[in-house]
Amino acid sequence: MSELAGAVVLVAGASGGLGRILAAQLEAAGAVVVRAGRSADRLQGPDAYLADLRERTGGASLVAAALQAHGHLDGVIVAAGVVAFGPVAELDDDVLDELFETNALGPIRLIRAAHPALKASAAGGGKPFVLTLSGVVAESPTAGMAAYSASKAALAAFLSATSREFRRDGIRAVDARPGHTETHLSEHPLAGAAPSFPPGLAPEAVASRIVRALVDDEKDLPSSAF
Ligand SMILES: NC(=O)c1ccc[n+]([C@@H]2O[C@H](COP(=O)([O-])OP(=O)(O)OC[C@H]3O[C@@H](n4cnc5c(N)ncnc54)[C@H](OP(=O)(O)O)[C@@H]3O)[C@@H](O)[C@H]2O)c1
């Protein structure tokens, strides 16, 4: 039986291309999945909660909902995010705010809010984890995506330091940095238009690589792992 069997896992961004597949694959591995998203029309299921990660209390409200429904929380996956394209000279302030609020500040607050529950999971014999999806741009910041790259590098740096702190509490923190993946993310950017990327990774393959890393107790998922 998988390590994930019976684990309660909160998936933020479960209405998105990667989050939706990750949630399904986690369930197939035996996890109890709590889905979170921003838009009611794209998020479905009985155990699904709406929160905007740009709001300061967004992440904490999701942790509270998961705990109220299940009494414990053993994993958090942050698959929420937004992208923007275009030169720095044309970078709009609202776009800049939304990139950092959604890709960095919101996830950081969510992870902070989940820490007590994840610590309790470890104390109770669980193998709790946090997993973020920063992306290859955190390793190789990309021209035409400077602010997106910076917001993801901020998240990756937070995870790197957090992994060392959380280890003492028995919590694993893993940052996954896949390259371009064939979801609809780049089709609805906050600004600009996507360059013509070469064919990307299959979302199912990215998700299954992540689930395997969770089961196999891997500590990091650099771009080279995908
Ligand atoms: N696709 C790629 O090439 C790629 C590569 C590396 C890393 N990543 C990262 O992987 C993650 C998932 O990407 P994806 O390709 O699955 O994108 P996607 O299909 O566009 O999904 C994005 C998800 O983020 C949610 N979201 C956006 N803004 C939010 C907010 N303010 N509060 C709460 N949720 C919010 C969306 O919710 P709604 O549906 O309600 O809007 C949706 O569930 C992102 O962080 C992305 O940067 C993607």
The ligand as a Gaussian input file, in Angstrom:
#p B3LYP/6-31G(d) Opt

LIG

0 1
 N        2.208000      24.749000     -17.144000
 C        3.529000      24.950000     -17.054000
 O        4.245000      25.058000     -18.061000
 C        4.187000      25.029000     -15.708000
 C        5.555000      24.742000     -15.585000
 C        6.153000      24.838000     -14.336000
 C        5.410000      25.231000     -13.234000
 N        4.087000      25.521000     -13.385000
 C        3.337000      25.950000     -12.219000
 O        2.428000      24.936000     -11.855000
 C        1.264000      25.527000     -11.254000
 C        0.024000      24.998000     -11.958000
 O        0.071000      25.422000     -13.315000
 P       -0.985000      24.938000     -14.428000
 O       -0.207000      24.750000     -15.648000
 O       -1.819000      23.843000     -13.880000
 O       -1.846000      26.278000     -14.592000
 P       -3.449000      26.501000     -14.715000
 O       -4.060000      25.382000     -15.452000
 O       -3.602000      27.886000     -15.219000
 O       -3.951000      26.413000     -13.195000
 C       -3.668000      27.464000     -12.302000
 C       -4.414000      27.237000     -11.014000
 O       -4.116000      28.322000     -10.120000
 C       -5.323000      28.797000      -9.571000
 N       -5.195000      30.203000      -9.176000
 C       -4.813000      31.248000      -9.957000
 N       -4.859000      32.375000      -9.247000
 C       -5.272000      32.047000      -7.998000
 C       -5.525000      32.788000      -6.819000
 N       -5.356000      34.114000      -6.751000
 N       -5.961000      32.124000      -5.718000
 C       -6.135000      30.778000      -5.757000
 N       -5.915000      30.021000      -6.837000
 C       -5.492000      30.661000      -7.955000
 C       -6.352000      28.597000     -10.671000
 O       -7.659000      28.646000     -10.122000
 P       -8.919000      29.054000     -11.058000
 O       -9.110000      27.902000     -11.999000
 O      -10.033000      29.162000     -10.096000
 O       -8.544000      30.335000     -11.742000
 C       -5.951000      27.208000     -11.163000
 O       -6.460000      26.210000     -10.307000
 C        1.443000      27.046000     -11.390000
 O        1.978000      27.558000     -10.188000
 C        2.467000      27.183000     -12.489000
 O        3.204000      28.374000     -12.404000
 C        3.445000      25.390000     -14.581000

